[in-house]
Amino acid sequence: MSEERLSFQAEVSRLLDMVAHSLYSEKEVFLRELISNASDACDRLRYAALTQPELSADDPDLKIRLLADADAKTLTVADNGIGMNREDLIENLGTIARSGTAAFMNKLTGDAKKDIGLIGQFGVGFYSAFMVSEKVEVLTRKAGESQGWRWVSDGRGEFTVSEAEDAPRGTRVVLHLKADEGEFLEEHRLRRIVQKYSDHIALPILFGDAADAQALNKASALWTRSKNEITADEYKEFYHHVGHAFDDPWLTLHWRAEGKIEYTSLLFVPSAKPFDLFNPDRRHRVKLYVKRVFITDEAEGLLPPYLRFLRGVVDSEDLPLNISREMLQHNPMLAKIRAGIVRRVLGDLARKADDAEQAESYASFWENFGAVLKEGLYEDYEHREQLTRLMRFRTTGSDGLVSLDDYVGRMKEGQDAIFYITGDDIEALRRSPQLEGFKARGVEVLLLTDPVDEFWIPSVSEYKEKKFKSVTRGGADLSKIKAESEPEKKDEEKPAENDLGSLVAALKLTLADSVKDVRISERLTDSPVCLVADEGDMDMHLERLLKQHRQLDGGAKRILEVNPTHPLIRRLTGMAAKDGISDNIEDVAWLLLDQARIVEGEPIPDPAAFSRRLALVMEKGLGLAA
């Protein structure tokens, strides 16, 4: 096969440009990334060889070598792991074959300084080689195959793939270093980098190709060592390796479970939100080992989906070494390991949440992963109480995050429910007219902006015998709660009941085809009208979400609530009592309904009619119309 010239995926080209010029303050981390990839390749071969021992029979001692050639000015990172074939090369080195790529790339602004953090969350692995290289060659042969392949690129938009004869099993990444990067050919420099970033790698990292070359690292699995022997930096670098991450861990959890089932867990909670956290597949990235042999990083039963932000390893002493990924899904031992991990992780998170000195730190964690944890409220009944303790909310009564215990502890006299409102934006919710009556009475309202909020509340339904109740529903009763922020309205400010009845009747007749009902409101203090859902109907925000995702065509009619003390409503009340249903009242009625729709973020069904009515009402108001 002749040399084949191909173009990088557009996303790769953008990443390469940023990585090569602006990603890291310390370029030496390229070596960490290449060694990490080499370690993963060896882990995958070790697992495959459990059922196909012939794959590694020709070279069973897995290792990583660093080869420096001062004359050629090349640094080679070589492993004898699983290797790649042509398809693997194109997929792994020419494209970013990871779900969530498009969403990630859409967030990039083009401003290198702003994008550094985002790229760090994404993880660039192999491409970091171009920070120090003017050209990169990859020579590889996949275990079990006879044909080798060569991949070459200068990182400027294209790469070539060609057949390579006599390629050894595994992968050799040859870096043709830039003129000013000669330091990465010096043994003492490479030794320091390996000891700083990759000392935890459980394979020997050798310098040179001599048979008696000494390892630059300790070459022991970090999680098997005592916590007292491991430094914070070693934990941090292992997190970078196992999570392919560039942030530092927010929380490190390292323990050994002993008894009927023995396993070791070394898990990390990231300090930055992974870019693919909300992918539909909701897979975790925790690696499962059995007796220090890597099995899989896709063991579905190892963690519940709501803990998918965790990174790290779990090493079992009891699972059979040759267990298949399919058998894992139904293995009772794995279910017990999962239960132990969930119990331990939620317990450690609760200690952080309950520590007043950690409030700011926990708030950072919640902003990153709170929406994911909430999924457990309707998926994991067994741990719902523990999860509820972890929950934090933005509310109308505080600038910071509030727990449900805090909320219940400061409920007002006469308040019998936990009130909430859902929407897309915190500040828009704070301005919602539905909150006016609650604010006037000093009633705190939870401000919920995560889509998952629409699903866990119906499942949980109450907390400490206090039911959750949406303020956008018609059944919210405020009559038992006394107002705090303003004096009681004087009776003379409210129109007579008979007159109000005339207005309500007029509005019902005019808007009969567009609203379910028209009612006098207790919740409004400043706005003239608002829309609410009837007690048994779907919440308005949930209906809007379902329509956006084309999971709902129609929708329930809403109730229009009117504020009897608002000057506009008082004026309309007088007109209705005197003239009945006039053209003026009809126009204003439709304008009020459209105004309520706009406030709720809903589209106006007939913009042209709205514009005509608005112009006509303004003309009359300015005395321009008869």
C-alpha angles and dihedrals in degrees: 000000000000123000112290119210117208137173126239118248108265091248091054092052091053092047093048092054092051096041094049094051112025119007106096136037087202113046092192091085089081086080092052090054095048093046090048091053090048091051091051090051091054091047091054093050092049090055094045090049092060089077098021106039091171089073092074101021094105093055111011100167105088116211147144124236132198112207120189121193111187094185095052090033092227133138117201126199106197132182134175094217133121096310128197139263127210095280092048092051094053094044097043101036104026102043139026099242095187128116114247094037095122093050090048094050091049089061093058111105100192090244103117095206093053094042097052092085093048093049089049090056090050097051120224103202110167095023091066086077088079091066089077102019134079089195135012127204125192120197113187147158124191118234110260094023129096101207119087127203139208124211120190133180142153090209095246102117106296142062135186130225123197140158117271124201124218093012111164120234111275131027134302115194108197115197117201096205125222117251095261097045099079092123089079090068094062116100096217091051092049091046091055092049093049092048091048099047110013108031089114095059106121093221128074112262104205130195113222131359099270116128091235097044112146123234118254091208138049090251095208128123105262095214092060092061125088116266089236090063096051123085126214090249092053090052090048095051092046088053090052089052102043095039097038083227136148101199125078122256116266092204132012120205117189121167144139121225115211132184130062089352121033125199140144123225128195106178134168135201108213121232091217127054111253111239093235097048094119100042111140093241090061093203124170124228100219114129119228118214130182114206090340093309114121112239108170145321091215103065098146095198096050097082135012113248092248090066094051092119090074119105128193142066139298116199118194125201094191108047113095112262094229096048114142125229089244093054090049092069092065101033113124092207090059089051090055092048089051092051091051093049093049092049093049097044095047090046093053091046090051091054090053092046094050095047108097091202089058095050096110093045092048090049088058090051092048094051088054102041110011093101090054094048090052089065087070091062091074098026103047113044092170093063099031094111092052091046092049090057089057096052121111130184144194109234142180089249101056142036092216134054119292130204122219089248089056090049096049091045092061101039114138125253108273093021111127102170142054103243123210141169126205128210146125102267132040096216093047089052092051088057095048113128090221088072097056097092092043092052091048090056094043091244112158116228127198112236108214120188104159115101089226090065090077090061108040096050096064088048097049095033096173146022123208089350091305112121122222110242129184116230088215092067124092095235097069103124115200098164093100093054118078119227117248109180099055138021121264113278113258115244092239090061089063119073118241115279092243092052091048088051090055091052094047090050091050092049092047092052094046096045098031094123095047107041134046094220144338117232141173109256131230094181099061123086104153109016122072097223145000138182122241135177120247115253095260098037130096117276111261096237093050090050090051091050092050092049091051090054092045092242093121129042106184132020143208120274114253133230117247111218119197128203107230093199097053112108092233093052091045089052092048090048090058092048092049092049091050105036106016115214106357131168089257093056092046093053093046091046091057091044091052091050092049090047090055090049092051092051089052091051093246124138122256108244094216113025092174093056090045091052092047094049093046092051091048094050091048091049090054092045091053092046093247096122130060 
